[in-house]
Amino acid sequence: MKRYLLNFNFFSKSNWLNTYRPYLVFFILAFLLFGQTILFNYTNFDDNLLLNQRAFFNKPSNIATIFSTDAFFSVNKVYFRPILNLTYMADSLLSGSQIFFYHLSNILLHFLAVCLLFYFLKKITQKKTLSFVLSLFFMVHPALVQAVAWIPGRNDSLLTIFVLAAMLFLIKFSEEHKLGSFLAYFIFFLLALLTKETALFLPLLIIVYFLTINRKNKLGQADKLLIFSGSGLAIFIWFLMRKLALAGGAPLDLNLVINNLPIAFTMSLKMIGTAILPFNLAVINTNFDSSFIYSLIILPILIVALFLSHQKRNNYILFGAFWFLLFFIIPFLFSDASSYLSHRSYLSLIGILIILSEIDWLKNLDWYKKNIKIATSILFILFFVLSFKHSLNFKDPLSFWRSAAINSPHSSLAHNNLGLVYFEQNNTEAALAEYSQALLINPGQKTTHYNIGLIYLKENNLAKAKYEFVAELKNNPNSIESINILNSLNNK
């Protein structure tokens, strides 16, 4: 027994990647890196709006309501994401009013996503060690911190879990032709759709998968028809549920799509740069403030490395490129492109990892050689430290919005909300300075004039207060709060 213990090597080169040990490593790292987030508070950026429904979430009888309205329980009715709110309900039922449990769930979801990623990369690349290393860097990647440290960021880790599970079961179905695997694919695809609209592009990715990576696996007509009809049925169910829940919601704005095209292109190039060199990250990215410098460094190197890789499989590179296109660039066209939250790169980063796995230099590395271990460990520690430091920006509203205003100085939203934090701390001078900066950047910024009006109202300067509430109504005619205050002031 003693001799066995002396010879035992946790990282045995021969078989340890086939055991539970990689998953244990992921679990330990997840809590070493993100354990401190359990003590974090709200950022007051969507999380307070979502989770102030906790009294609602404490009643399981409200599940039907979750599936019959939008994610924010608002009148705007834009986002149909019931699975996200179901996870909040589960957290609320388990923890009551304790916010720590929401952060704990985010860590566990990230851990599960990394486990599935490792299994998926092993499946398609057939490179166990490389898959483990890539999954490790995904685990500690600074650009993905927002999906873990910010409670609403879990929507993208949830989406990734369901998309990877759906892909894995579809691959299994194509190999074994068992109905159970197809049904599992159908369920996970539907769950992905009910988590985030981005999942709508998964069937397109599946077509690309069978035309590239899995082209040698000839599917019979019956299997093709089953996949096609099953995917269509899942989309139909999602569309019908969404239509019923968001009746009267905002229609698709084609002008928005057209205007977003150049922004989507530039932001995608910048995202590729930060995927390799994740420095100077912001909690809210704007196209104006984010830098091209990292892309200018990385893109030529990446292109040359792929060009010189004689063992590369172009079909895998094409599949990775489509993964990135379908899960990052195209969804970007249908959203507000004035700002970009880095948690949205969570799922799309996998496409870049697939492309990187085809570089000969990475493919042929002996990861167990001493000098390679040292170099990889140094890079890993750097990513770990950057992620740990970046996560601290999410610990409370002041940290979050001060970081947003510093790293994205051209974001009027960041300055407006930082001003609100200062106002809540009774620092009206600092609040006015931030509000003024917000209006200087964007004179049409909603709620800013209203927030200034509250300061003057507090100081009993009624003339200036009225002016600000009137100005708010010009920017935001639906500001019920401004209307009510003006009516109250006019009746005095």
ZIMOHU-V910821 format. One record per pair of residues at least 24 apart in sequence whose ideal C-beta (glycine too) atoms are under 6 Angstrom apart, sorted by the first residue. I is the first residue (numbers start at 1). J is the second residue. D is the distance in Angstrom with one decimal. If there is no record, write none. Layout:
I&J&D + I&J&D
This chain:
13&368&5.2 + 17&128&4.4 + 17&132&5.8 + 22&132&5.6 + 23&115&5.4 + 26&111&5.8 + 26&114&5.0 + 26&115&5.9 + 27&111&5.7 + 29&139&5.6 + 30&107&5.4 + 30&110&6.0 + 30&111&4.3 + 33&140&5.9 + 33&387&5.9 + 34&107&4.8 + 34&148&5.1 + 37&103&4.7 + 37&149&4.9 + 37&391&6.0 + 38&100&4.8 + 38&103&4.8 + 38&104&5.6 + 40&103&5.8 + 40&394&6.0 + 40&395&4.5 + 41&396&4.7 + 43&394&5.7 + 43&397&5.8 + 43&400&3.9 + 44&397&4.1 + 46&152&4.8 + 47&151&4.5 + 47&152&5.5 + 50&152&5.9 + 54&92&5.0 + 57&88&5.4 + 57&89&4.2 + 57&92&3.7 + 58&92&5.4 + 68&245&5.1 + 69&245&5.7 + 70&246&5.9 + 77&246&4.3 + 77&249&3.6 + 78&250&5.6 + 80&242&4.3 + 80&245&5.3 + 80&246&5.6 + 82&194&5.4 + 83&194&4.7 + 83&195&4.3 + 84&155&5.1 + 102&151&4.9 + 106&148&5.0 + 106&154&4.9 + 109&154&5.4 + 109&157&4.4 + 110&148&4.7 + 110&157&5.3 + 112&161&5.7 + 113&157&4.9 + 113&160&4.7 + 113&161&5.1 + 114&138&6.0 + 114&139&4.7 + 116&164&4.1 + 120&164&5.1 + 120&168&6.0 + 124&213&6.0 + 125&357&5.0 + 129&367&4.7 + 130&357&5.9 + 134&353&4.8 + 140&383&4.7 + 140&384&4.8 + 140&387&5.3 + 142&278&4.0 + 142&281&5.6 + 142&386&4.3 + 142&387&4.6 + 142&390&5.2 + 143&274&5.4 + 143&278&4.9 + 143&342&5.0 + 143&345&5.6 + 144&346&5.4 + 145&387&5.1 + 145&390&4.8 + 145&391&5.1 + 146&342&4.9 + 146&343&4.0 + 147&343&4.0 + 147&346&4.7 + 149&391&4.3 + 149&394&3.9 + 150&394&5.2 + 153&343&3.9 + 155&196&5.6 + 156&343&4.9 + 156&346&3.9 + 158&195&5.0 + 159&192&5.9 + 159&195&4.9 + 159&196&4.6 + 159&347&5.8 + 160&346&5.7 + 160&347&4.6 + 162&188&5.0 + 162&191&4.6 + 162&192&3.7 + 162&195&5.9 + 163&192&5.3 + 174&217&5.4 + 186&230&4.9 + 186&234&5.9 + 189&234&4.9 + 190&234&4.5 + 193&238&4.0 + 198&327&5.9 + 198&331&4.7 + 201&326&4.1 + 203&231&4.5 + 204&326&5.8 + 205&326&5.4 + 208&319&5.9 + 208&322&4.5 + 212&315&3.9 + 212&318&5.2 + 212&319&4.5 + 213&315&5.9 + 213&319&5.2 + 257&333&4.7 + 260&333&4.7 + 260&337&4.4 + 263&287&5.4 + 263&337&4.2 + 264&329&5.3 + 264&332&4.1 + 264&333&5.4 + 267&340&5.6 + 268&328&6.0 + 268&329&4.9 + 269&295&4.8 + 270&295&5.6 + 271&345&5.4 + 273&298&5.0 + 275&349&5.9 + 275&352&5.0 + 281&390&5.6 + 282&407&3.7 + 282&408&4.8 + 283&393&5.4 + 283&400&5.8 + 283&403&5.2 + 283&404&5.0 + 284&339&5.1 + 284&404&4.6 + 284&408&5.2 + 284&411&5.6 + 284&414&5.8 + 285&340&4.3 + 286&339&5.5 + 286&408&4.9 + 286&410&5.5 + 286&411&5.1 + 288&410&4.6 + 289&408&4.6 + 289&410&5.3 + 305&359&4.9 + 309&359&5.3 + 309&360&4.0 + 311&360&5.1 + 312&358&4.4 + 313&358&5.8 + 316&358&5.2 + 317&355&5.5 + 317&358&5.3 + 320&351&4.6 + 320&354&3.3 + 320&355&3.9 + 323&351&3.1 + 324&348&5.1 + 324&351&3.4 + 397&421&4.9 + 410&441&5.9 + 412&438&4.4 + 412&441&4.2 + 412&442&3.7 + 412&445&4.3 + 416&445&5.6 + 416&448&4.9 + 420&451&5.9 + 428&455&5.2 + 444&475&5.0 + 446&475&5.6 + 446&476&4.5 + 450&482&5.4
